[in-house]
Amino acid sequence: MTDGQFGLFGTDPWWLVIGKAVAIFGLLVLLTLFTIWWERRVVSRMQNRIGPNRVGPQGLLQSLMDGFKLALKEEVIPKAAHLGVYWIAPVISATAAFIAFAVIPFGPTVSVLGVETPLQLTDFPVSVLYVLAIASIGVYGLVLAGWSSGSTYPLLGGLRSTAQVISYEIAMGLSFVAVFIYAGSMSTSEIVVAQQPIWFAVILLPSFLIYVTSMVGETNRAPFDLPEAEGELVGGFHTEYSSLKFALFFLAEYINMVTVSALATTLFLGGYLAPWPLSLWEGANSGWLPVVWWLIKVQLFIFVFIWLRGTLPRLRYDQFMKFGWKVLIPAALVWVVIVSIARLFRNDVALSNTELLFIGAVIIATLLGGSWLLSARANRKEQRRLDAEAENARRVNEVLTGAATGHPVPPLPGQRFEYTPRRATVTTAEVSSSQAIDADAQEDPHG
């Protein structure tokens, strides 16, 4: 985007700003209703079911009717709840989900009633940091909801959401650094324009994969939906919520899905720019048509969310946190160092593309070799542990077998005792006794 186009932000008339805000609000609500319907249809297809198909054509109005049903349900408020915080918590989550979308570009500069304006509410030099800040504020709604409910399980859900957002927002923020280095800006509109030769998802593939993983954890979606793990927490932070307040939490979750998908589209998939080979057409990136490309890319990411929910089981909490702190964050840090070195050589050292590719291949081979050595070491350690357990089990069997006719011997530390039910022991003894009697009778038939 040129300086002149960037200068269009902040110069729109008041009626156009209000119109943009209302249009974004309506777009997010419609995308939420469609996403809920689409998720139920896709998951039902994966599970060989029909899904919603009664309310409206193909069940398209089912999500709207569910919203009305939630709003009209009876509201139950716990006696131990802190009423002020209990009421404001879902509003914080829903509001943060809406206002984070203010800096997302979903089209180029167009003419609206004779006024040239970009299809974006606003933009400034640190727009991406604004999105991260709003996402951090949104988690306060979850924490306050758990605390204000006056119950143990919602409090545990709120604490889990805090730990989850902290760990995965670090990896998410680090995945943006490589984009900032290549784009030379933190402005969302300028990052989109910087991807006109090639999308950042291609040249910054590790950053893209780290972000996609982090955004699933950031939105508390399966398989990372630990704050709402009904198996351990009976619903999580919103256990004590009902009616419209629960609907606000539900709305915030799906709007966050759309927001992180739109941010991934903006930073890594060229935003509203047409994909190749459609980009070869001169009119593919002008007018209102780029809004279609933007919607298609966002829906592809939302489909990934749905696909993961219908495919993968939920992780244990220790596995989840270990993956965030010991895998994603170190990988993001190493990748940022590699990108920084590559840009340094690209800008300050006269190296050809072949030489840069060779250096990159050497670095990647070194990292892969190191990871293989670490994995082999971990496998050997695990094998030694299994062998030690097998040896302990063998010793236990020897000890217990030798003491079977005498006093029972308790297992030593680290050993395992195979319990035999008394009925099975008595049955075995009776069989042995009868066999002995039969043998005696055969030896002395006249006894």
Buried (B, 14 or more C-beta within 10 A) or exposed (E): BEEEBBEBBEEBEEEBBEBBBEEBEEBBBEBBBBBBBBBBBBBBEEEEEEBBBEBBEEBBBBBBBBBEEBEEEEEEBBEEBBEEBBEBBBEBBBBBBBBBBBBBBBBBBBEEEEEEBBBBBBBBEBBBBBBBEBBBBBBBBBBBBBBBBBBEBBBBBBBBBBBBBEBBBBBBBBBBBBBBBBBEBBBBBBBBBBBEEEBBBEBBEBBBBBBBBBBBBBBBBBBBBBBBBEEBBBBBBBBBBBBBBBBBBBBBBBBBBBBBBBBBBBBBBBBBBBEEEEBEEEEBBBEEBBBEBBBEBBBEBBBBBBBBBBEEEBBEBEEBBEBBBEEBBEBBBBBBEBBEEBBEBEEEEEBEEEEBEEBBEEBEEEBEEEEEEEEEEEEEEEEEEEEEEEEBBEBBBEBBEEEEEEEEEEBEEEBEBEEEEEEEEEEEEEEEEEEEEEEEEEEEEEE
